[in-house]
Amino acid sequence: MDIVYLLIPLSVVLVFFIGMAFWWSLRGGQFDDLEGPAHRILMDDDKPDAG
């Protein structure tokens, strides 16, 4: 039962760090354009060889 006194604060700290990482990614613009990279993969930008 003594391990609960260690696991509860560790889980609170872990949730805090996960929340800070999520907030940092939101503020950094990570989720601004969700469809752009998917469309860029499908665009054909290969140029034929001139030789």
N, C-alpha and C positions, 0 to 999 in steps of 0.2 A: 504494500500500500504506500510505502515511502516513495516509490518511483513516480507516483502521480504528482508529487510536489515538484518533481523535476520536469516531467513531460508537459504539464500545463503551461508553465512559463516558456518552455522551448517552443511549444506550438504557437503561442501568442507572438513570440518574436519572429517565427517563421512566417506567419500570416502577415505581420507588419512588413517584412522584407519583400514578400510577394506583392503586397499592395503597393509598395514604393516602386518596385520594378514595373508594375503595370501602369502606374501613374506617370513614370518617367517615359515609358514608351508612348503613352497617349500624348504627352506634351512634346515629344520629339517628332510627332507626325508619322509614327509607324503605321497607323491605321487610317490614314487620310485617303489613300487610293487603293482600294481593295481589288478593283477589276483591271487596272492598268497592266500589271505584270502578266496576268493571264492572257490578255489580248496581245501583248508584245511577243509572247512565245509563238503565237499562231501566225504572226506577220512574217512573210518571206522576204528577208533582206539580203539573201545570197545573190552575188553578182556572178554571171557566167565568166569563165576564164577567157581572156582575150588571146590565148595562144593556141 
